[in-house]
């Protein structure tokens, strides 16, 4: 298991938070209870099984929704 943080460009409304949370939670390999989207800092935090999916998979799911990821500030440990 890894802990991850994805930095987004900006979040503009609470419904954006809900869309990102729902999309991230639906991915196979993400620990659903761990997903937190922080509106004020535009971050997505979650735990995931790196044998089932990669950070890039999660980033892609978020960008498909129309949000921009700051790859240089995203990390998994």
C-alpha positions in Angstrom: 0.0 0.0 0.0 1.1 3.5 -0.8 -0.1 6.9 0.4 -0.5 9.5 -2.4 -1.1 13.2 -2.8 -2.1 14.7 -6.2 -1.9 18.4 -6.5 -4.5 20.0 -8.7 -4.4 23.4 -10.4 -7.6 24.7 -8.7 -10.9 23.5 -7.4 -13.7 26.0 -7.9 -16.7 24.5 -6.2 -17.8 21.9 -3.7 -19.4 19.8 -6.5 -15.9 19.5 -8.0 -14.8 17.9 -4.8 -17.6 15.4 -5.0 -16.9 14.5 -8.6 -13.3 13.9 -7.9 -14.0 11.9 -4.8 -16.5 9.7 -6.5 -14.2 9.0 -9.5 -11.2 8.2 -7.3 -13.2 5.9 -5.0 -14.4 4.0 -8.0 -10.9 2.9 -9.1 -10.0 -0.7 -8.4 -7.0 -0.5 -6.0 -7.9 2.7 -4.2 -8.8 2.4 -0.5 -12.2 4.0 -0.7 -12.3 5.2 2.9 -8.9 6.9 2.5 -10.0 9.4 -0.3 -10.0 13.0 0.8 -10.2 16.0 -1.5 -9.1 19.1 0.2 -10.9 22.1 -1.4 -8.7 24.9 0.0 -5.4 23.4 -1.0 -6.6 21.7 -4.2 -5.2 18.3 -3.2 -6.4 14.7 -3.5 -5.1 12.4 -0.8 -5.6 8.6 -0.9 -4.1 5.2 -0.2 -3.8 2.7 -3.0 -2.4 -0.7 -3.9 0.4 0.0 -6.4 0.1 -3.6 -7.7 -3.4 -2.9 -9.0 -3.0 0.6 -10.3 -0.5 3.5 -10.7 -0.5 7.1 -9.8 -0.8 7.8 -13.5 -4.1 5.8 -13.6 -5.5 8.0 -10.9 -4.2 11.2 -12.5 -5.8 10.1 -15.8 -9.1 9.5 -14.1 -9.0 13.0 -12.7 -7.9 14.7 -16.0 -10.7 12.9 -17.8 -13.1 14.9 -15.6 -11.6 18.1 -16.8 -9.2 18.9 -13.9 -5.5 19.7 -14.4 -2.9 17.8 -12.3 0.4 19.5 -11.3 2.6 16.4 -11.9 5.7 18.1 -10.4 3.9 18.4 -7.0 2.2 15.0 -6.9 3.8 12.1 -5.0 3.3 8.6 -3.7 5.2 7.1 -0.7 
